[in-house]
């Protein structure tokens, strides 16, 4: 995986540059910590400084144990910062030489890329004097190794430059600050180990021992002068700046408190004035509303009374008309019903009278017939008796 570009935060860049400027006799080395996004962009936000196992002017070496320990530190930093972080690359310095990587650097980079294809390398060229301006010039390059050999041929690694950008940061992160604080201790440990290796021999004469002690002391003083001295001076300057800032803030605090008191008094007067105005306005509004309500109520009552009067008259006229029509309809219905009932009654009476007359005639006729027969028989009986 070829990295598109590398984005190094400014605080991490400052730590790398400080480490590179710590010595101009040997190269220094450290590891870059960060993450790679889905666009193959490497974001570097922290640095781990490593103690050198071999100090030389043209090369630098570290032990495998230090690489393993750096991976453990990266995992711990990821948990503390709550974001993915791992070892993404390495950096080293080129004091008094060009910024371009040597064949040893290219081979070392290729070895790292065998473990991680996204691994990158940074080189800081320091203590190089510009011939025209006579000023020290600092150069930085970012690279990876690629194999240009054909198949079935030994690998031939060459450098490939990777675009490199420095991103501004709000301040010095905790991880970068810890690395910066550990730098003097790491340099002192390197000098102590070198001194112990030199003095382990038992056949050293007194002058050689004094010389070694003097060199060791001079190295520690140089570290103090180069690293601790500027750091202490920077802290003292920062302390003075903070004190001046505190005095300015205290004066501003008093000024603001005075303004707040004046504002509070003005606000009280404004509140009183507003309360008084609100009271008068409220009373005027109440009077106006009451007057308007009274007028509106009277107008509404008049309108309602007028509407009710008109409505009552209209309803009365409509009721009278409806009652008159209902009476006429009822009279017509009653007269029609009476006529019909009279006709029906007359028919029924006529029919009944006819039937009754016929029945009476029949009964009379029957009775006359029977009476005549009876009288005839009776007359016969009487004639027989008389005889």
C-alpha positions as CSV (number, residue, x, y, z in Angstrom):
1,X,0.0,0.0,0.0
2,X,1.5,3.3,-1.1
3,X,0.7,6.2,1.1
4,X,-0.8,9.2,-0.8
5,X,0.6,11.8,1.7
6,X,1.6,12.4,5.2
7,X,0.1,15.0,7.6
8,X,2.3,15.8,10.6
9,X,0.8,17.9,13.4
10,X,2.9,20.9,14.3
11,X,3.5,19.9,17.9
12,X,4.8,16.5,16.8
13,X,7.0,18.3,14.2
14,X,8.4,20.5,17.0
15,X,9.3,17.5,19.1
16,X,11.0,15.7,16.1
17,X,13.0,18.9,15.3
18,X,14.0,19.4,18.9
19,X,15.2,15.9,19.1
20,X,17.2,16.3,15.8
21,X,18.8,19.5,17.1
22,X,19.8,17.9,20.4
23,X,23.1,16.8,19.0
24,X,25.2,17.5,15.9
25,X,27.7,14.7,16.4
26,X,25.5,11.6,15.9
27,X,22.2,10.8,14.3
28,X,19.1,10.5,16.5
29,X,16.0,8.3,15.9
30,X,12.4,8.0,17.0
31,X,9.0,6.5,16.0
32,X,5.9,8.2,14.6
33,X,2.5,7.4,16.1
34,X,-0.9,8.0,14.4
35,X,-3.4,6.4,12.1
36,X,-4.1,5.9,8.4
37,X,-7.6,6.8,7.0
38,X,-9.5,5.2,4.3
39,X,-8.0,7.5,1.7
40,X,-4.5,6.2,2.5
41,X,-3.5,9.4,4.2
42,X,-1.2,9.0,7.2
43,X,-2.0,11.3,10.1
44,X,0.8,11.6,12.6
45,X,0.0,13.1,16.0
46,X,2.6,11.8,18.5
47,X,6.2,10.9,18.7
48,X,8.1,8.3,20.8
49,X,11.8,9.0,21.3
50,X,14.1,6.0,21.4
51,X,17.4,5.4,23.2
52,X,20.1,4.6,20.7
53,X,21.9,1.3,21.0
54,X,24.7,2.5,18.7
55,X,25.7,6.1,18.2
56,X,27.5,7.0,15.0
57,X,27.7,10.1,12.8
58,X,26.3,8.3,9.7
59,X,23.9,5.7,11.1
60,X,21.7,4.9,14.0
61,X,20.3,1.6,15.4
62,X,17.7,0.6,17.9
63,X,17.0,-2.7,19.5
64,X,13.9,-4.9,18.6
65,X,12.8,-4.7,22.2
66,X,12.4,-0.9,21.8
67,X,10.2,-1.5,18.8
68,X,8.0,-3.9,20.7
69,X,7.9,-1.5,23.7
70,X,6.9,1.4,21.3
71,X,3.9,-0.7,20.0
72,X,2.8,-1.2,23.6
73,X,3.1,2.5,24.3
74,X,1.0,3.3,21.1
75,X,-1.7,0.9,22.3
76,X,-1.7,2.6,25.7
77,X,-1.9,6.1,24.1
78,X,-4.8,4.9,22.0
79,X,-6.7,3.9,25.1
80,X,-5.9,7.2,26.8
81,X,-6.9,9.4,23.8
82,X,-9.9,7.1,22.9
83,X,-8.9,6.9,19.2
84,X,-6.9,4.4,17.0
85,X,-3.2,4.9,17.2
86,X,-0.3,2.7,16.1
87,X,3.3,3.0,14.9
88,X,3.2,4.5,11.4
89,X,6.8,5.3,10.7
90,X,10.2,6.4,11.9
91,X,12.4,9.5,11.8
92,X,16.0,10.2,12.1
93,X,18.4,13.1,11.7
94,X,21.2,13.9,9.2
95,X,23.5,16.4,10.9
96,X,25.9,18.2,8.5
97,X,24.8,16.1,5.5
98,X,22.1,16.2,2.8
99,X,18.5,15.4,3.5
100,X,18.3,12.6,0.9
101,X,18.3,9.0,2.4
102,X,21.3,6.8,2.0
103,X,21.2,3.3,0.7
104,X,21.3,2.1,4.3
105,X,18.2,4.3,5.0
106,X,16.4,2.8,1.9
107,X,17.2,-0.7,3.0
108,X,16.1,0.0,6.5
109,X,12.8,1.5,5.2
110,X,12.2,-1.6,3.0
111,X,12.7,-3.8,6.0
112,X,10.1,-1.9,8.0
113,X,7.7,-1.9,5.0
114,X,7.9,-5.7,5.0
115,X,6.2,-5.6,8.3
116,X,3.8,-2.7,7.4
117,X,3.2,-1.5,3.9
118,X,2.1,1.9,5.1
119,X,5.3,2.5,7.1
120,X,7.0,5.9,6.2
121,X,10.3,7.5,7.0
122,X,11.2,11.1,7.8
123,X,14.6,12.6,7.6
124,X,15.6,15.9,9.3
125,X,18.7,17.5,7.8
126,X,20.1,19.9,10.5
127,X,23.3,21.9,11.1
128,X,23.7,22.6,7.4
129,X,25.0,26.1,6.7
130,X,23.7,27.9,3.7
131,X,26.8,29.2,1.8
132,X,25.1,32.3,0.6
133,X,23.4,33.5,3.8
134,X,25.7,31.7,6.3
135,X,22.7,30.6,8.2
136,X,21.7,27.1,9.4
137,X,19.2,25.5,7.1
138,X,16.7,22.8,8.1
139,X,15.3,20.4,5.5
140,X,12.8,17.6,5.9
141,X,11.8,14.8,3.5
142,X,9.3,11.9,3.6
143,X,9.9,8.7,1.7
144,X,9.2,5.1,1.1
145,X,11.1,2.3,-0.6
146,X,10.0,0.6,-3.8
147,X,11.6,-2.5,-5.5
148,X,12.5,-1.8,-9.1
149,X,14.1,-5.2,-9.8
150,X,12.6,-7.5,-12.4
151,X,11.3,-10.9,-11.5
152,X,13.8,-13.6,-10.5
153,X,16.4,-10.8,-9.7
154,X,17.6,-9.6,-6.4
155,X,15.6,-6.7,-5.0
156,X,16.8,-3.2,-5.9
157,X,15.2,-0.7,-3.6
158,X,15.0,3.0,-4.4
159,X,13.4,5.9,-2.6
160,X,10.0,7.3,-3.5
161,X,9.1,10.7,-2.1
162,X,5.8,11.0,-0.3
163,X,4.0,14.4,-0.1
164,X,4.5,15.9,3.3
165,X,2.3,18.5,5.1
166,X,2.5,20.1,8.5
167,X,-0.9,20.7,10.1
168,X,-1.4,23.4,12.7
169,X,-2.4,22.3,16.2
170,X,-4.1,24.2,19.0
171,X,-1.3,23.5,21.5
172,X,1.2,20.8,22.6
173,X,-0.6,17.5,23.1
174,X,0.0,15.5,26.3
175,X,1.9,12.7,24.4
176,X,4.2,15.2,22.7
177,X,4.8,17.0,26.0
178,X,5.8,13.7,27.7
179,X,8.2,12.9,24.9
180,X,9.7,16.4,25.1
181,X,10.2,16.1,28.9
182,X,11.8,12.6,28.5
183,X,14.4,13.8,25.9
184,X,17.0,15.1,28.5
185,X,16.6,11.9,30.5
186,X,17.1,9.7,27.3
187,X,20.3,11.6,26.3
188,X,21.7,11.3,29.9
189,X,21.0,7.6,29.9
190,X,22.9,7.2,26.6
191,X,25.9,9.0,28.0
192,X,25.8,7.0,31.2
193,X,25.7,3.7,29.3
194,X,28.6,4.8,27.1
195,X,30.6,5.9,30.2
196,X,29.9,2.6,32.0
197,X,31.0,0.5,29.0
198,X,34.3,2.5,28.8
199,X,35.1,2.2,32.5
200,X,34.3,-1.5,32.9
201,X,37.9,-2.4,32.0
202,X,40.2,-2.9,35.0
203,X,43.4,-2.1,33.2
204,X,42.7,1.6,32.7
205,X,45.2,4.0,34.1
206,X,44.3,7.0,36.2
207,X,44.7,9.6,33.5
208,X,42.4,7.6,31.2
209,X,39.8,7.3,33.9
210,X,40.0,11.1,34.6
211,X,39.7,11.8,30.9
212,X,36.6,9.5,30.6
213,X,35.0,11.2,33.7
214,X,35.8,14.6,32.2
215,X,34.2,13.7,28.9
216,X,31.2,12.2,30.7
217,X,30.8,15.4,32.8
218,X,31.2,17.6,29.7
219,X,28.5,15.6,27.9
220,X,26.1,16.0,30.8
221,X,26.8,19.7,31.0
222,X,26.3,20.0,27.2
223,X,22.9,18.2,27.5
224,X,22.0,20.6,30.3
225,X,23.1,23.6,28.3
226,X,21.4,22.5,25.1
227,X,18.2,21.0,26.5
228,X,17.5,21.9,30.2
229,X,18.8,25.4,30.0
230,X,16.6,26.6,27.2
231,X,13.7,24.7,28.7
232,X,14.2,26.3,32.1
233,X,14.6,29.7,30.4
234,X,11.4,29.1,28.4
235,X,9.6,28.2,31.6
236,X,10.8,31.3,33.3
237,X,9.7,33.4,30.4
238,X,6.4,31.7,30.4
239,X,6.1,32.4,34.2
240,X,6.8,36.1,33.7
241,X,4.3,36.2,30.9
242,X,1.7,34.4,33.1
243,X,2.3,36.9,35.9
244,X,1.9,39.8,33.6
245,X,-1.2,38.2,32.2
246,X,-2.6,37.7,35.7
247,X,-2.0,41.3,36.6
248,X,-3.8,42.4,33.4
249,X,-6.7,40.0,34.1
250,X,-7.0,41.3,37.7
251,X,-7.1,44.9,36.5
252,X,-9.6,43.9,33.9
253,X,-11.6,42.1,36.6
254,X,-11.7,45.2,38.8
255,X,-12.8,47.3,35.8
256,X,-15.5,44.8,34.9
257,X,-16.7,44.6,38.5
258,X,-17.0,48.4,38.5
259,X,-18.9,48.4,35.3
260,X,-21.2,45.8,36.6
261,X,-22.0,47.8,39.7
262,X,-22.7,50.9,37.6
263,X,-24.8,48.8,35.3
264,X,-26.6,47.3,38.2
265,X,-27.5,50.8,39.5
266,X,-28.6,51.9,36.0
267,X,-30.7,48.8,35.7
268,X,-32.3,49.4,39.1
269,X,-33.3,53.0,38.0
270,X,-34.5,51.6,34.7
271,X,-36.5,49.0,36.5
272,X,-38.1,51.6,38.7
273,X,-38.9,53.8,35.7
274,X,-40.2,50.9,33.8
275,X,-42.3,49.7,36.7
276,X,-43.8,53.2,37.2
277,X,-44.5,53.5,33.4
278,X,-46.0,50.1,33.4
279,X,-48.2,50.9,36.3
280,X,-49.5,54.1,34.6
281,X,-49.8,52.3,31.3
282,X,-51.7,49.5,33.0
283,X,-54.1,51.8,34.7
284,X,-54.7,53.7,31.4
285,X,-55.1,50.5,29.5
286,X,-57.6,49.2,32.1
287,X,-59.6,52.4,31.9
288,X,-59.6,52.3,28.2
289,X,-60.4,48.6,28.1
290,X,-63.2,49.1,30.6
291,X,-64.6,52.1,28.7
292,X,-64.4,50.1,25.4
293,X,-66.0,47.1,27.0
294,X,-68.8,49.2,28.4
295,X,-69.5,50.9,25.0
296,X,-69.2,47.5,23.3
297,X,-71.5,45.9,25.8
298,X,-74.1,48.7,25.4
299,X,-73.9,48.5,21.6
300,X,-74.1,44.7,21.7
301,X,-77.1,44.9,24.0
302,X,-78.8,47.4,21.7
303,X,-78.0,45.3,18.7
304,X,-79.1,42.1,20.4
305,X,-82.4,43.8,21.6
306,X,-83.0,45.1,18.2
307,X,-82.3,41.8,16.6
308,X,-84.5,40.0,19.2
309,X,-87.3,42.4,18.6
310,X,-87.2,42.0,14.8
311,X,-86.8,38.3,15.2
312,X,-89.8,38.1,17.6
313,X,-92.0,40.2,15.3
314,X,-91.0,38.0,12.4
315,X,-91.6,34.9,14.4
316,X,-95.0,36.2,15.6
317,X,-96.1,37.0,12.1
318,X,-94.9,33.7,10.8
319,X,-96.7,31.9,13.7
320,X,-99.9,33.8,13.0
321,X,-99.7,32.9,9.3
322,X,-98.9,29.3,10.1
323,X,-101.8,29.1,12.7
324,X,-104.2,30.6,10.3
325,X,-103.2,28.2,7.6
326,X,-103.4,25.3,10.1
327,X,-106.9,26.4,11.3
328,X,-108.1,26.5,7.7
329,X,-106.6,23.2,6.9
330,X,-108.0,21.7,10.1
331,X,-111.5,23.1,9.3
332,X,-111.4,21.8,5.8
333,X,-110.2,18.4,7.1
334,X,-112.9,18.3,9.8
335,X,-115.6,19.4,7.3
336,X,-114.4,16.8,4.8
337,X,-114.3,14.2,7.5
338,X,-117.8,15.2,8.8
339,X,-119.3,15.1,5.3
340,X,-117.7,11.8,4.6
341,X,-118.9,10.4,8.0
342,X,-122.4,11.8,7.5
343,X,-122.6,10.2,4.1
344,X,-121.4,6.9,5.5
345,X,-123.8,7.2,8.4
346,X,-126.7,8.1,6.1
347,X,-125.8,5.1,3.9
348,X,-125.5,2.9,7.0
349,X,-128.8,4.3,8.4
350,X,-130.6,3.9,5.1
351,X,-129.2,0.4,4.7
352,X,-130.2,-0.5,8.2
353,X,-133.7,1.1,7.8
354,X,-134.2,-0.8,4.6
355,X,-133.1,-4.0,6.2
356,X,-135.2,-3.3,9.3
357,X,-138.2,-2.4,7.1
358,X,-137.9,-5.6,5.1
359,X,-137.4,-7.6,8.2
360,X,-140.4,-5.9,9.8
361,X,-142.5,-6.4,6.7
362,X,-141.5,-10.1,6.6
363,X,-142.2,-10.4,10.3
364,X,-145.6,-8.7,10.0
365,X,-146.5,-10.7,7.0
366,X,-145.5,-13.9,8.7
367,X,-147.3,-12.9,11.8
368,X,-150.4,-12.0,9.8
369,X,-150.3,-15.3,8.0
370,X,-149.9,-17.2,11.2
371,X,-152.7,-15.2,12.8
372,X,-155.0,-15.8,9.9
373,X,-154.4,-19.4,10.0
374,X,-154.9,-19.5,13.7
375,X,-158.1,-17.6,13.4
376,X,-159.4,-19.9,10.7
377,X,-158.6,-23.0,12.8
378,X,-160.1,-21.4,15.8
379,X,-163.3,-20.6,13.8
380,X,-163.4,-24.1,12.6
381,X,-163.1,-25.4,16.2
382,X,-165.8,-23.0,17.2
383,X,-168.1,-24.2,14.4
384,X,-167.6,-27.7,15.4
385,X,-168.4,-27.0,19.0
386,X,-171.6,-25.1,18.1
387,X,-172.9,-28.0,16.1
